[in-house]
Amino acid sequence: MAWCAMVLASSYIIVFSSCWAWIIVFLFAIVGVITIFQALRPVDKPDYVLYVEDDIHGAKWRWGWIRNRLSNLCCYCPHCDAVIVYRYDLILEETHFFCENCRHSLIATIKGGNKSYAFGAVEREIDRRIRTGEYKKIGQPTAGEIE
């Protein structure tokens, strides 16, 4: 009779422990499937990533976005769409932007520093327009309008 009780007890332990093992495996599988679905789900991009062009300081500026950071900021002529060249005036501490295609006409002037300062000023203006929502009033499409 003792051997019968031992067999029953050992089979109960095997069944009981394997049941818990399957429950743990099942829970890990559920967590894995949820993680995969979250990774494959499209990430909603903020509306401002569609804001890639604006007239600032009298010139047309274009840029792109990489991971929600402004990149490749470039200045263009508002008349002929040519890339603008710049010249820094050391005495007046301002940067002048000229169009070589439009007979070297002065397109914009940004006071306060050299090219790095001027580009920083434009980036700060873009950031301000995004924070205040002003960029939406300029006629830029929103994510809902694109889709």
Backbone as a printed PyTorch tensor [residue, N CA C, xyz], in Angstrom:
tensor([[[  0.8080,  -1.1770,   0.0000],
         [  0.0000,   0.0000,   0.0000],
         [  0.8660,   1.2630,   0.0000]],

        [[  1.9960,   1.1910,   0.6430],
         [  2.8760,   2.3410,   0.7140],
         [  3.3870,   2.6940,  -0.6730]],

        [[  3.6780,   1.6740,  -1.4610],
         [  4.1660,   1.9750,  -2.8120],
         [  3.0940,   2.6380,  -3.6560]],

        [[  1.8260,   2.2790,  -3.4240],
         [  0.7070,   2.8850,  -4.1650],
         [  0.6040,   4.3720,  -3.8190]],

        [[  0.7530,   4.6980,  -2.5470],
         [  0.6940,   6.0980,  -2.1290],
         [  1.8580,   6.8840,  -2.7210]],

        [[  3.0500,   6.2400,  -2.7920],
         [  4.2050,   6.9060,  -3.3750],
         [  4.0150,   7.1650,  -4.8570]],

        [[  3.4520,   6.2140,  -5.5780],
         [  3.2080,   6.3900,  -7.0140],
         [  2.2010,   7.5050,  -7.2480]],

        [[  1.1400,   7.4930,  -6.4680],
         [  0.1270,   8.5460,  -6.6060],
         [  0.7160,   9.9230,  -6.2840]],

        [[  1.5090,  10.0000,  -5.2150],
         [  2.1190,  11.2790,  -4.8280],
         [  3.1020,  11.7520,  -5.8830]],

        [[  3.9340,  10.8570,  -6.4170],
         [  4.9010,  11.2730,  -7.4330],
         [  4.2130,  11.6810,  -8.7210]],

        [[  3.1660,  10.9870,  -9.1230],
         [  2.4480,  11.3790, -10.3370],
         [  1.7380,  12.7210, -10.1320]],

        [[  1.2390,  12.9520,  -8.9190],
         [  0.6020,  14.2320,  -8.6220],
         [  1.6230,  15.3600,  -8.7200]],

        [[  2.8300,  15.1530,  -8.1930],
         [  3.8870,  16.1720,  -8.2400],
         [  4.3010,  16.4330,  -9.6860]],

        [[  4.4310,  15.3950, -10.5090],
         [  4.8170,  15.5730, -11.9090],
         [  3.7470,  16.3510, -12.6600]],

        [[  2.4880,  15.9570, -12.4750],
         [  1.3930,  16.6490, -13.1680],
         [  1.2890,  18.0840, -12.6790]],

        [[  1.3710,  18.2960, -11.3800],
         [  1.2400,  19.6180, -10.8110],
         [  2.3840,  20.5200, -11.2540]],

        [[  3.6260,  20.0330, -11.2270],
         [  4.7610,  20.8570, -11.6130],
         [  4.7600,  21.1320, -13.1090]],

        [[  4.3630,  20.1870, -13.9440],
         [  4.3140,  20.4380, -15.3840],
         [  3.1960,  21.4140, -15.7230]],

        [[  2.1410,  21.4050, -14.9530],
         [  1.0370,  22.3650, -15.1740],
         [  1.5470,  23.7870, -14.9430]],

        [[  2.3050,  23.9970, -13.8770],
         [  2.8640,  25.3190, -13.6080],
         [  3.8750,  25.7230, -14.6740]],

        [[  4.6240,  24.7560, -15.1520],
         [  5.5910,  25.0560, -16.2100],
         [  4.8720,  25.5290, -17.4670]],

        [[  3.7670,  24.8860, -17.8060],
         [  3.0070,  25.3080, -18.9910],
         [  2.3830,  26.6900, -18.8000]],

        [[  1.9420,  26.9580, -17.5910],
         [  1.3780,  28.2920, -17.3110],
         [  2.4610,  29.3550, -17.4810]],

        [[  3.6520,  29.1160, -16.9970],
         [  4.7530,  30.0720, -17.1260],
         [  5.1240,  30.2550, -18.5960]],

        [[  5.1960,  29.1490, -19.3480],
         [  5.5010,  29.2420, -20.7830],
         [  4.4130,  30.0440, -21.4920]],

        [[  3.1550,  29.7900, -21.1390],
         [  2.0400,  30.5110, -21.7470],
         [  2.1180,  32.0050, -21.4490]],

        [[  2.4670,  32.3790, -20.2180],
         [  2.5810,  33.7930, -19.8570],
         [  3.7090,  34.4730, -20.6330]],

        [[  4.8560,  33.7820, -20.7680],
         [  5.9580,  34.3400, -21.5600],
         [  5.5480,  34.5090, -23.0250]],

        [[  4.7900,  33.5670, -23.5430],
         [  4.3310,  33.6650, -24.9320],
         [  3.4120,  34.8630, -25.1110]],

        [[  2.5250,  35.1030, -24.1690],
         [  1.6090,  36.2550, -24.2540],
         [  2.4130,  37.5620, -24.2220]],

        [[  3.3680,  37.6570, -23.3110],
         [  4.2030,  38.8630, -23.2200],
         [  4.9750,  39.0650, -24.5290]],

        [[  5.4910,  37.9990, -25.1060],
         [  6.2220,  38.0890, -26.3720],
         [  5.3380,  38.5700, -27.5110]],

        [[  4.1320,  38.0420, -27.6060],
         [  3.2140,  38.4550, -28.6770],
         [  2.8310,  39.9210, -28.5100]],

        [[  2.5620,  40.3520, -27.2960],
         [  2.2090,  41.7620, -27.0560],
         [  3.3770,  42.6680, -27.4350]],

        [[  4.5870,  42.2810, -27.0860],
         [  5.7740,  43.0740, -27.4200],
         [  5.9580,  43.1850, -28.9300]],

        [[  5.7500,  42.0890, -29.6420],
         [  5.8780,  42.1020, -31.1020],
         [  4.8350,  43.0130, -31.7270]],

        [[  3.5820,  42.9480, -31.2660],
         [  2.5410,  43.8240, -31.8240],
         [  2.8230,  45.2950, -31.5490]],

        [[  3.3430,  45.6040, -30.3750],
         [  3.6770,  46.9960, -30.0700],
         [  4.8370,  47.4830, -30.9270]],

        [[  5.7870,  46.6190, -31.2120],
         [  6.9290,  47.0200, -32.0440],
         [  6.5130,  47.2210, -33.4920]],

        [[  5.5500,  46.4570, -33.9700],
         [  5.1160,  46.5590, -35.3600],
         [  4.0530,  47.6300, -35.5860]],

        [[  3.4710,  48.1240, -34.5230],
         [  2.4310,  49.1410, -34.6270],
         [  3.0320,  50.4380, -35.1490]],

        [[  2.3860,  51.0800, -36.1190],
         [  2.9390,  52.3330, -36.6380],
         [  2.9310,  53.4150, -35.5600]],

        [[  4.0250,  54.1400, -35.4940],
         [  4.1690,  55.2000, -34.5030],
         [  3.5510,  56.4760, -35.0670]],

        [[  2.7060,  57.0950, -34.2790],
         [  2.1000,  58.3560, -34.6990],
         [  3.1540,  59.4480, -34.6650]],

        [[  3.3610,  60.0900, -35.8150],
         [  4.3210,  61.1880, -35.8860],
         [  3.6040,  62.4770, -35.5320]],

        [[  4.2840,  63.3710, -34.8370],
         [  3.6540,  64.6580, -34.5480],
         [  3.4220,  65.4420, -35.8450]],

        [[  2.4170,  66.3050, -35.8210],
         [  2.0630,  67.0830, -37.0110],
         [  3.2180,  67.9370, -37.5220]],

        [[  4.0450,  68.4310, -36.6260],
         [  5.0810,  69.3690, -37.0560],
         [  6.1360,  68.7410, -37.9600]],

        [[  6.2420,  67.4230, -38.0520],
         [  7.2450,  66.8330, -38.9460],
         [  6.8820,  67.0640, -40.4120]],

        [[  5.6440,  67.4770, -40.6790],
         [  5.2500,  67.8390, -42.0390],
         [  5.5820,  69.3050, -42.3430]],

        [[  5.9570,  70.0400, -41.3280],
         [  6.3460,  71.4460, -41.4580],
         [  7.8120,  71.4730, -41.8770]],

        [[  8.0630,  71.6690, -43.1690],
         [  9.4230,  71.5610, -43.7110],
         [  9.8320,  72.7690, -44.5510]],

        [[  9.0160,  73.8100, -44.5760],
         [  9.3430,  74.9950, -45.3760],
         [  8.6110,  76.1980, -44.8040]],

        [[  9.3040,  77.3410, -44.8010],
         [  8.6670,  78.5650, -44.3300],
         [  9.4920,  79.7690, -44.7800]],

        [[  8.8470,  80.9260, -44.8060],
         [  9.5370,  82.1840, -45.0930],
         [  9.9110,  82.8160, -43.7550]],

        [[ 11.2140,  82.9490, -43.5290],
         [ 11.7110,  83.5050, -42.2780],
         [ 12.7890,  84.5290, -42.6170]],

        [[ 12.6800,  85.7060, -42.0350],
         [ 13.6300,  86.8010, -42.2710],
         [ 13.7100,  87.1570, -43.7570]],

        [[ 12.6320,  87.0100, -44.4920],
         [ 12.5910,  87.3990, -45.8960],
         [ 13.1310,  86.3700, -46.8690]],

        [[ 13.5550,  85.2260, -46.3940],
         [ 14.0720,  84.1740, -47.2750],
         [ 13.2420,  82.9030, -47.0890]],

        [[ 13.3090,  82.0390, -48.0740],
         [ 12.6140,  80.7650, -47.9920],
         [ 13.5790,  79.7490, -47.3800]],

        [[ 13.1590,  79.0950, -46.3170],
         [ 13.9790,  78.1030, -45.6310],
         [ 13.3130,  76.7420, -45.7520]],

        [[ 14.1330,  75.7240, -45.9860],
         [ 13.6400,  74.3400, -46.0490],
         [ 14.5230,  73.4710, -45.1700]],

        [[ 13.9200,  72.4200, -44.6260],
         [ 14.6400,  71.5200, -43.7420],
         [ 13.9230,  70.1800, -43.7240]],

        [[ 14.5250,  69.2370, -43.0600],
         [ 13.9290,  67.9250, -42.8670],
         [ 13.9130,  67.5920, -41.3840]],

        [[ 13.3890,  66.4280, -41.0630],
         [ 13.3330,  65.9810, -39.6760],
         [ 13.9570,  64.5890, -39.5760]],

        [[ 14.8170,  64.3970, -38.6040],
         [ 15.3620,  63.0850, -38.2840],
         [ 15.1110,  62.8560, -36.7970]],

        [[ 14.2710,  61.8640, -36.5040],
         [ 13.9090,  61.5440, -35.1120],
         [ 13.4540,  62.7880, -34.3640]],

        [[ 12.5320,  63.5110, -34.9450],
         [ 11.9450,  64.7110, -34.3440],
         [ 12.9520,  65.8290, -34.0950]],

        [[ 14.0770,  65.7870, -34.8050],
         [ 15.0590,  66.8670, -34.7290],
         [ 15.2140,  67.4930, -36.1020]],

        [[ 15.2830,  68.8060, -36.1350],
         [ 15.4430,  69.5430, -37.3790],
         [ 16.8090,  69.2260, -37.9940]],

        [[ 16.8450,  68.9940, -39.3160],
         [ 18.1150,  68.6860, -39.9740],
         [ 18.1310,  69.2820, -41.3780]],

        [[ 19.3230,  69.4640, -41.9090],
         [ 19.5400,  69.9470, -43.2810],
         [ 18.8450,  71.2740, -43.5640]],

        [[ 18.9730,  72.2060, -42.6420],
         [ 18.4010,  73.5360, -42.8270],
         [ 19.1310,  74.2350, -43.9660]],

        [[ 18.3690,  74.7660, -44.9330],
         [ 18.9770,  75.4110, -46.0960],
         [ 18.1170,  76.6020, -46.5160]],

        [[ 18.7820,  77.6200, -47.0390],
         [ 18.1290,  78.8640, -47.4230],
         [ 18.0050,  78.9500, -48.9480]],

        [[ 16.8330,  79.4010, -49.4350],
         [ 16.5610,  79.5000, -50.8690],
         [ 16.0140,  80.8800, -51.2000]],

        [[ 16.2320,  81.2900, -52.4270],
         [ 15.7110,  82.5640, -52.9130],
         [ 14.1920,  82.4560, -53.0730]],

        [[ 13.4390,  83.4260, -52.5490],
         [ 11.9850,  83.3690, -52.6940],
         [ 11.5240,  83.6770, -54.1250]],

        [[ 12.4210,  84.2120, -54.9710],
         [ 12.0450,  84.5740, -56.3390],
         [ 12.3480,  83.4660, -57.3380]],

        [[ 13.5660,  82.9100, -57.2890],
         [ 13.9690,  81.9190, -58.3040],
         [ 14.2430,  80.5390, -57.7150]],

        [[ 14.1470,  80.3940, -56.4110],
         [ 14.3290,  79.1200, -55.7100],
         [ 15.7640,  78.5960, -55.7770]],

        [[ 16.7280,  79.4640, -56.0240],
         [ 18.1360,  79.0630, -56.0150],
         [ 18.6440,  79.0160, -54.5760]],

        [[ 19.6690,  78.2120, -54.3590],
         [ 20.2940,  78.1620, -53.0430],
         [ 21.0040,  79.4860, -52.7940]],

        [[ 20.8510,  80.0190, -51.6080],
         [ 21.3830,  81.3260, -51.2450],
         [ 22.8170,  81.1820, -50.7200]],

        [[ 23.6650,  82.1630, -51.0240],
         [ 25.0060,  82.2350, -50.4470],
         [ 24.9880,  83.3220, -49.3770]],

        [[ 25.9610,  83.2790, -48.4940],
         [ 25.9660,  84.2340, -47.3920],
         [ 27.3090,  84.9500, -47.2990]],

        [[ 27.2690,  86.0870, -46.6310],
         [ 28.4880,  86.8450, -46.3360],
         [ 28.3120,  87.4560, -44.9510]],

        [[ 29.3330,  87.2990, -44.1420],
         [ 29.2900,  87.8320, -42.7870],
         [ 29.9560,  89.1970, -42.7500]],

        [[ 29.2770,  90.1850, -42.2040],
         [ 29.8250,  91.5270, -42.0340],
         [ 30.3420,  91.6400, -40.5990]],

        [[ 31.6580,  91.6220, -40.4710],
         [ 32.2960,  91.6130, -39.1570],
         [ 32.0380,  92.9030, -38.3910]],

        [[ 32.0150,  94.0320, -39.0880],
         [ 31.8410,  95.3300, -38.4260],
         [ 30.4220,  95.4730, -37.8710]],

        [[ 29.4370,  95.1490, -38.6870],
         [ 28.0400,  95.2790, -38.2540],
         [ 27.5250,  94.0450, -37.5140]],

        [[ 28.3020,  92.9760, -37.4980],
         [ 27.9240,  91.7070, -36.8840],
         [ 26.5600,  91.2310, -37.3840]],

        [[ 26.4920,  91.0500, -38.6890],
         [ 25.2700,  90.5250, -39.2950],
         [ 25.6340,  89.6750, -40.5020]],

        [[ 24.7610,  88.7500, -40.8140],
         [ 24.9780,  87.8530, -41.9500],
         [ 24.0070,  88.2330, -43.0540]],

        [[ 24.5500,  88.4370, -44.2430],
         [ 23.7400,  88.7900, -45.4090],
         [ 23.6000,  87.5590, -46.2980]],

        [[ 22.4000,  87.3470, -46.7880],
         [ 22.1330,  86.2300, -47.6880],
         [ 21.8320,  86.7830, -49.0730]],

        [[ 22.5850,  86.3170, -50.0700],
         [ 22.4780,  86.8060, -51.4420],
         [ 22.0720,  85.6820, -52.3790]],

        [[ 21.3720,  86.0780, -53.4560],
         [ 21.0440,  85.1310, -54.5180],
         [ 21.9770,  85.3970, -55.6930]],

        [[ 22.7940,  84.4150, -56.0270],
         [ 23.7060,  84.5590, -57.1690],
         [ 22.9410,  84.5400, -58.4900]],

        [[ 21.7970,  83.9270, -58.4980],
         [ 21.0070,  83.8100, -59.7150],
         [ 20.2490,  85.1080, -60.0350]],

        [[ 19.9110,  85.8550, -59.0400],
         [ 19.1690,  87.1140, -59.2100],
         [ 20.1160,  88.3090, -59.1220]],

        [[ 21.2270,  88.2360, -59.8090],
         [ 22.2110,  89.3260, -59.8810],
         [ 22.7240,  89.7510, -58.5040]],

        [[ 23.0030,  88.7740, -57.6890],
         [ 23.5530,  88.9970, -56.3490],
         [ 22.6800,  89.9220, -55.5060]],

        [[ 21.4030,  89.8110, -55.6690],
         [ 20.5090,  90.6580, -54.8890],
         [ 20.4670,  90.1790, -53.4370]],

        [[ 20.3760,  91.1380, -52.5340],
         [ 20.2970,  90.8570, -51.1090],
         [ 18.9030,  90.3220, -50.7980]],

        [[ 18.8360,  89.1300, -50.2510],
         [ 17.5550,  88.4960, -49.9410],
         [ 17.1840,  88.6960, -48.4810]],

        [[ 18.1510,  88.5030, -47.5910],
         [ 17.8570,  88.5860, -46.1580],
         [ 19.0970,  89.0160, -45.3970]],

        [[ 18.8620,  89.5940, -44.2340],
         [ 19.9290,  89.9550, -43.3180],
         [ 19.5020,  89.5270, -41.9210]],

        [[ 20.4020,  88.8270, -41.2360],
         [ 20.1350,  88.4210, -39.8580],
         [ 21.2160,  89.0430, -38.9960]],

        [[ 20.7890,  89.9170, -38.0980],
         [ 21.7220,  90.6540, -37.2440],
         [ 22.0740,  89.8300, -36.0150]],

        [[ 23.3010,  90.0340, -35.5470],
         [ 23.7000,  89.4200, -34.2940],
         [ 24.8800,  88.4840, -34.3670]],

        [[ 25.2830,  88.0610, -35.5550],
         [ 26.4200,  87.1540, -35.5930],
         [ 26.6690,  86.5710, -36.9710]],

        [[ 27.5210,  85.5450, -36.9860],
         [ 27.9450,  84.9140, -38.2360],
         [ 26.9080,  83.9040, -38.7420]],

        [[ 27.3280,  83.0650, -39.6960],
         [ 26.4170,  82.0850, -40.3010],
         [ 25.8460,  81.1330, -39.2540]],

        [[ 26.6750,  80.6730, -38.3440],
         [ 26.1920,  79.7530, -37.3060],
         [ 25.1160,  80.4160, -36.4550]],

        [[ 25.3440,  81.6740, -36.1040],
         [ 24.3420,  82.4000, -35.3340],
         [ 23.0610,  82.5560, -36.1380]],

        [[ 23.1930,  82.9120, -37.4270],
         [ 22.0210,  83.1270, -38.2830],
         [ 21.2040,  81.8450, -38.4100]],

        [[ 21.8760,  80.7220, -38.6550],
         [ 21.1540,  79.4560, -38.7660],
         [ 20.5170,  79.0800, -37.4250]],

        [[ 21.2140,  79.3680, -36.3290],
         [ 20.6380,  79.1260, -35.0070],
         [ 19.4140,  79.9820, -34.7610]],

        [[ 19.4470,  81.2350, -35.2280],
         [ 18.2910,  82.1190, -35.0810],
         [ 17.1010,  81.5790, -35.8580]],

        [[ 17.3450,  81.0600, -37.0480],
         [ 16.2570,  80.4850, -37.8540],
         [ 15.7190,  79.2280, -37.1710]],

        [[ 16.5960,  78.3810, -36.6450],
         [ 16.1390,  77.1840, -35.9280],
         [ 15.3010,  77.5660, -34.7080]],

        [[ 15.7200,  78.5970, -33.9860],
         [ 14.9440,  79.0500, -32.8240],
         [ 13.5840,  79.5810, -33.2550]],

        [[ 13.5330,  80.2650, -34.3970],
         [ 12.2550,  80.7740, -34.8990],
         [ 11.3370,  79.6180, -35.2990]],

        [[ 11.8920,  78.6040, -35.9430],
         [ 11.0990,  77.4180, -36.3040],
         [ 10.5590,  76.7590, -35.0450]],

        [[ 11.4120,  76.6140, -34.0300],
         [ 10.9930,  76.0260, -32.7620],
         [  9.8820,  76.8570, -32.1120]],

        [[ 10.0130,  78.1680, -32.1600],
         [  8.9830,  79.0440, -31.5870],
         [  7.6560,  78.8650, -32.2980]],

        [[  7.7010,  78.8030, -33.6310],
         [  6.4660,  78.6400, -34.4020],
         [  5.8050,  77.2920, -34.1360]],

        [[  6.6090,  76.2760, -33.8740],
         [  6.0460,  74.9640, -33.5420],
         [  5.4140,  75.0110, -32.1500]],

        [[  6.1260,  75.5710, -31.1760],
         [  5.6080,  75.6300, -29.8090],
         [  4.3220,  76.4380, -29.7080]],

        [[  4.2250,  77.5310, -30.4640],
         [  3.0360,  78.3800, -30.3920],
         [  1.9200,  77.9110, -31.3220]],

        [[  2.2250,  76.9600, -32.2060],
         [  1.2340,  76.4900, -33.1660],
         [  1.0850,  77.4080, -34.3630]],

        [[  1.9240,  78.4100, -34.4550],
         [  1.8520,  79.3780, -35.5520],
         [  2.0880,  78.7180, -36.9080]],

        [[  2.8790,  77.6510, -36.9330],
         [  3.1800,  76.9860, -38.2050],
         [  1.9240,  76.4080, -38.8470]],

        [[  0.9150,  76.0830, -38.0420],
         [ -0.3340,  75.5250, -38.5780],
         [ -1.1290,  76.5800, -39.3290]],

        [[ -0.9520,  77.8470, -38.9640],
         [ -1.6870,  78.9330, -39.5980],
         [ -1.0960,  79.3130, -40.9450]],

        [[  0.0960,  78.8130, -41.2380],
         [  0.8020,  79.1850, -42.4570],
         [  0.3040,  78.3720, -43.6400]],

        [[ -0.5120,  77.3750, -43.3860],
         [ -1.0360,  76.5640, -44.4850],
         [ -0.3270,  75.2420, -44.6590]],

        [[  0.4160,  74.8080, -43.6390],
         [  1.0720,  73.5200, -43.7040],
         [  0.0280,  72.4380, -43.4600]],

        [[  0.0920,  71.3200, -44.2090],
         [ -0.8720,  70.2400, -43.9780],
         [ -0.5950,  69.5390, -42.6500]],

        [[ -1.6420,  69.0250, -42.0420],
         [ -1.4900,  68.2340, -40.8190],
         [ -1.4920,  66.7710, -41.1880]],

        [[ -1.1410,  65.9160, -40.2320],
         [ -1.0640,  64.4810, -40.5020],
         [ -2.4270,  63.9370, -40.9230]],

        [[ -3.5000,  64.4580, -40.3630],
         [ -4.8410,  64.0030, -40.7290],
         [ -5.2160,  64.3770, -42.1590]],

        [[ -4.7010,  65.5150, -42.6360],
         [ -5.0170,  65.9340, -43.9950],
         [ -4.2450,  65.1350, -45.0340]],

        [[ -3.0700,  64.6360, -44.6840],
         [ -2.2330,  63.8640, -45.6140],
         [ -2.8230,  62.4870, -45.8330]],

        [[ -3.2670,  61.8430, -44.7600],
         [ -3.7440,  60.4580, -44.8320],
         [ -5.0880,  60.3410, -45.4650]]])
